[in-house]
């Protein structure tokens, strides 16, 4: 009945399997028939603490009983406390809150253009992105997401966008020029197939931005907040941005986004330049404090790196080599590039009790809750190997 009613009442923007989930606990989800699934999708890298984490539930319940929403017309404590955590742990001096990754990227693009104009650089409006990128589906974010299947029906898009080749130094030198306002890049591409940037590439992009007075935006919506085994993914590359966007795992399943920025950028922003009715509300900000405190713990980050190494080793040891092109990624953000399409395999894995998701036509994306243990890794890799051997 749920699936039938969805087709009748909800716009068809998603393709979903015939599963209706009723509840979750830890690394598991359960459907309305009582079947248990090991969750290696985690709401697309959102449920960092798994499902129904007791600390998270307690904080959300307590805050819901105190104050949920007053809008940004008024001060509340949770957003300020969260911003202080983010700033203290990062390169940033200020934070702007949004409701999603796409909104965070929209905000970063706006702030970059305002920054250039406030410095008298009227002609510096071009935003540079790179092949394979995914920055969102709203109009500005879509314009810097160079995917024909996403853009085709929605042109004209935001103008003044230039696309370079990811991990290509010569291409970066060609596209980052005197008319560039900002460069936006994922340190580890998510939808693009779980492709880490090279250190040389990010370092050269930073040098070119400095040379041409360009702001560097790191999109860490998917790869940030512990996912790679570093609190912020760019820490592994030794390169700092001017702006950083966060979202997916930050509030553990509630909608939130954030733009972290330097004082130099923040100094050009004035009241009214950007806003959001719901952003930084006390309920989501309190939830995000719980998540941030857990994923920023050095012991948690070490656990993520250990589990990532174990997952990588298990995949290399178990998967049929004739079906695997490459296993890549960082921490618990792993992509398995296959010789066969991944779309038919995902439902077969679900049938065996494992939830996964694709990242392109032939890449299996594994982004489990950050709390997984070795038994979870071994169960998941056994299922993946079984499905691939039968493919």
N, C-alpha and C positions, 0 to 999 in steps of 0.2 A: 504493500500500500504506500509506503514512504516513497519508493522509487517511482511508482505510477504518479503520485501526487506531485513529485518534483517535476516530472515532465510536463505536467499540466500548469504548474504555477511559477516555476523558476526559469528565467531566461537561459537558453542552452549554450552557455559559454564554457562549459566543462564537459569532458568525457570521463565518466566515472565507472568503476566496476560495480557489479550488482552485489555490493556489500553495504550494510548499514551498521555503523559502529555505535555501541551503546555506552561503553565506558573503557577506561584504561587504568593501568596500575604499573608504575615503574617502566620497564622496557616493553610491556605488553599492551595490546589493544584487544578488545573483545567485541564480537558482533552480536546482533540481536538473536542469533541462533546459539550463542554461547561458545562459538569457536574462538580459540586464542591465536593471536598473531604476534610474532616477534617483530618489533617495529624498527626497521633499518631505514626508514624514511623520515621519521620524527617530524611529521608535518612540514616537510621540505626544510630540514635543518632548523626547526623552530623549537621543538621540545627538548631543550638541552638537558633539563633535569628529569626527563621522562614524563610520565603521566601521573597526575594527582600527587605530586611531591608534597609530603606533609608540611614542610616549612612554608612552601609557596601557598598551599591551601589555607594555612593558618593566617598568613599575612594578608591574603586577599579577603578572607572572611572578616578579619578584624577591621580592615580598612573600609570594606563595604558597609559595615555597621557604624562607621564614623562619618565618612565623607567620600562620595564617589565623583561628583562633578560640580564645578562652579564656573567653568570656562576660564579663559585667560584674562578676563577682566579683573581677577583677584589673585592675591598671593596664596599659595598653599605650601606646606613644608615638603611633602614627598618629592616633588620635582626638583627642588633646590638641593635636597640631600642626594638625589641620584646624579644631578649634574656635577656636584662636588666630587663624587666618586669617579665619574668619567674623566673629569679634568685632572684630578690628582694622579690617575693611573696612565695618562696619555700625554701626547705632545701638546694637547689643546689647552686653550685658555677660557673658551666659552662653549656653550652648547645651545642648539636650537632643537626643540622637540617637535616631532611630526607623528603620523599614525602608521606609516608603512615605509618600506624601502623605496618605492617609486616616489613617494612624497619627499623623502629625505633627499633623493637625487635631484628632484625638481628644485628644492630649496637651495641645494649647493650650487646648481647652475645659476639661479637668480642672484645669489650672493656674489658669485664670481663676476657676473656682468656688472653688478652694482659697484663692486670693488674697482674694476677697471675704469668705469665712468667717473667715479669719485677721485680718481687719480688723473683725470683729464685725458684718458685714452679712448676717445670716442670710437675709433676704428677697431678696437680690440674686442670683437664680439664672437669670434669663432670658437666653438667647443669641439675639441678633438676627442674621439673615442677610437676603439680598435676592433678589428675583426674578431668574431666570436663572443663579443660582449653581450651582456644582458643587464640593463639598468632599469627596466620597468616598462609598463605599457601605457602610462599616461603620456600626454602629447610631447612634452619636452624629453622625458626619459625614453620614450619610444624613438625619438629622432636620433638619439645616440646609441640605440640598439640596432645594429646593422643586420637585421634579419628580414628578408623579403616577405616571408610568410606572415610576419607580424605587422609590417609597414604597409603592405600593398594596398589595402582598402581604405587607408586613413590619411593619405596624402591630400593636400600639402601639409608636411610636418614643419616643425620649428626650423627656420632657416639657419644658415651659417654653422653647419656641422661638417666636419672633415673626418674621414675614417682612415686610419693607418693599419698596418699589419701587426698583429700582436707578436711580441717577442722578436721583432725585426728592427734592429738599431737604425739601419739606413732609412727605413720607412718612417720611423719616429722623427728623424732629422728632417725629412721632407715635409711632414705634416704639421710640426710644431714650429710656427713662424711668428713674425712680428704682429700679425693680426689675430693671434690666438689669445682668447681670454682665459681658458682653462682646459686642462686635460683631465679626463675621467677614465679610470682604469681599475679593474679588479686585480688585486695581487694574486688571487687564485680564481680563475674563471669558474663559475658554477654551471649555468645553463649551457655554456660553451664547451662542456665536456670535461670538467674538472681538470683545468690546465693551469698549473702554476706559472707565474711569470718567472723569467730568469733574473737573477740579481743584476746582471749587466744591463738588461733592458730597463729595469726600474731605476737603476742608478743613472743611466743615460737620459731617461725621461726627466728625472729630477734636474739634471744639469741643464738640459734644454729649457726647462721651465724657468730656471734661474736666469739663464742667458737672455731670454726674451720677455721677462717680467710676466710670466704666466703662472696662474695658480694650479697646483696639483691636487686633484680630488681622488682619494682612494675610496672605491666602493667596496666596503666590507660587510654589506648587507647579509651575505651568506657565509663568507669565510671568516668573519670577525667573531670576537667574544669567545675565544677558547677553541673554536672548531678545529683549527690547525695545530693545536698544542701550544700556541702563543696566545696571549690575551688579545692582541691585535695582530692580524696576519702579517702586516708590513714589518713588524719587528724582526722577523726572520731574514729580511732582506737588507736591514740597516739603512732604510730610506724612510724619511718622514714626509708626510703630505702637509698641505696648507688647510685642507678640509678632509673630513672622513665621514662617511655615511654608515650608519648602523640600523638594524631593524630586527630581522627574523627572530633570533632567540632572546632578544633583550628582555621581554616581559614574560617569557615562558609560555606563550600561547595567546596572550592578550595583545591587541594591536598597538604598536609603538614604533617610532622611528626616531633617529637622532642625527643631527649634523654637528660634528665637532669641528672647531675652527680655532685659528690663532687670533690673538688680539688685533693683529693687523687687518684681518678680514672683518672681525666683529666691529671694529671702530668705524666702518663705513655703513653699518646697518642702523636704520632709524625706525622708531615705532611706525607701523603701517606698511613697512616694506614687505612683510610676509606674516602670515597668521594662520591659525587653525583653531576651530572651536574646541575640539576634543583633545588636542595634543598636550602631553605632559600632565594629564589629569591625575588626581591623587591615587586613584585605584591602580591604574597601570604603572605609575611611577613606583608605588610601594611594591608591586609584584616584581618590577625590574630590579629593585634593590636586592631582593632575595637572590635572583638569578646572578646578578653581577657579583655579589659577595661570594657566591659559590664558584663561579667559573674563574674568578680572578685569584683564587687560592692557589699558591704554588703547587700544593699537593694534587689538586685537581688537574692542573695543567700537565704535571708529570704523568698522571694517570692517563690523560688523553694521548700523550705521546706514546706511552707504553702500549695502550690498546691499539693505537694506529699502527705501530710496528707489528704487533701480533696479527692484526687483521691483514696487513700486507703479506706477511709471511704465510699465513694460512691460505690466502688466495693463490699465491705463487705455488704453494705445495699441492693444492687440491684440484685446481681448475684444469680442464683439458687444454693442453697447450695449443692444439690446432684451432681452438675457438677464441683464443686470447691474443690480441695485438699488443696491448700494453696495460700495465697496472700503474696508476700514478695518483698523485695527490699529496696531502700533508695532514698529519694527525688523523682525525676521524672525518676527513673529507676525501673520500677515495673514489676514483673513477676506474672502471674496468672497461677498456675499449675492446670490443668483440669483433669477430669476423662476420657475425650475423646480426640482424636487427634485434633490438632489445625489446621493442613493444610487445611481441607475442610472449616473451619470456616472463615479463613482470606478473601477469595473471597466473602463470604456472607456478611461480614462486609463492604467490599469495595462496594458491590452492594447497601448497605444502606448509603454509603457516608462516611465511616470511614476507614482510612488506618492503618493497624496494621501489625505486623510481628511475626513469631514464634521464639522461642529460645529452640529448642529441640522438641521432638515429641508432648509433651502435655503441653507446656508452651507458653502462650500468652505474648509477650513482648510489653510493653507500654513505649515508649521513645519519647514523644512529644517534640516540640519546648519548650524551657524554658520560653517562653513568654505567655504560655496559661493562661486563666483565669477560674473562676468557671463555667461560662456558657459552655466553651469548655469541661471541665471535665464532666459536667452533660450530655451534648449531647453525648459524647463518651460512657459514661457508660450506657446510655439508649440503645444505639445501641448494645453494647456488651451483655447486659442482654437479649435483644430481640433475638439475634442470638443464645445465649446459651439455652434459654428456648425452642427454636424450634429445637435444635440439637437432 
